[in-house]
Amino acid sequence: MNKASKRWNMLRHSVLERTRREVIEPLDPLYPILLGTSVFYLIGLGRLSLAQQTAEYSVLAAIMIFAIAAAGFALPFLTGAVLTLRAAEQKLERLQRG
């Protein structure tokens, strides 16, 4: 096979860089969102498990329980999204180097 031309390599590099800017960088906030959701879920779960509950639940306690449940429901989806994002980011880095 023929060696790739300089122009082709420059075009390839610019396309990969633009892909990174337009696809990977806008999704970077997923990392702190996953971290915040995980911390909220773990703190809330620990608080519910360790706190002594009174016989009556208040509206605030109900809202907190639903928020903790929503965070627990979102964790697997966020984890999958972050792992996929990380894999795509590593693949792009490998393509840019090679």
Phi, psi and omega in degrees: 000151177283151177286143181294142181286163180297321179296318179297317179296320178294318178297315179299315180297317181293323178293317179295321178294319179294321176299318179297315181294322186269339184248311186282309185298322177295338180266002178301329177297350177297328180298306178292332177295317177297317179298313180296318179295319179296315180296315179300316181295314181293318177295316180295318179295318177295321179294319179291324182285321186266336182286144177275120183275140174279171181293329182255140176258138177268172178295321179297319178295321179294318178297319179296319179296317178294322179294319178294319178295320178295320178295319178295324178290324183282337185304312180298323180291317178295320179298315177298319180294318180292319178295320177294318178299316180296318178297318179294322179295317178294321179297317178296320179297318179296320178294323180291324179287322186265000000 
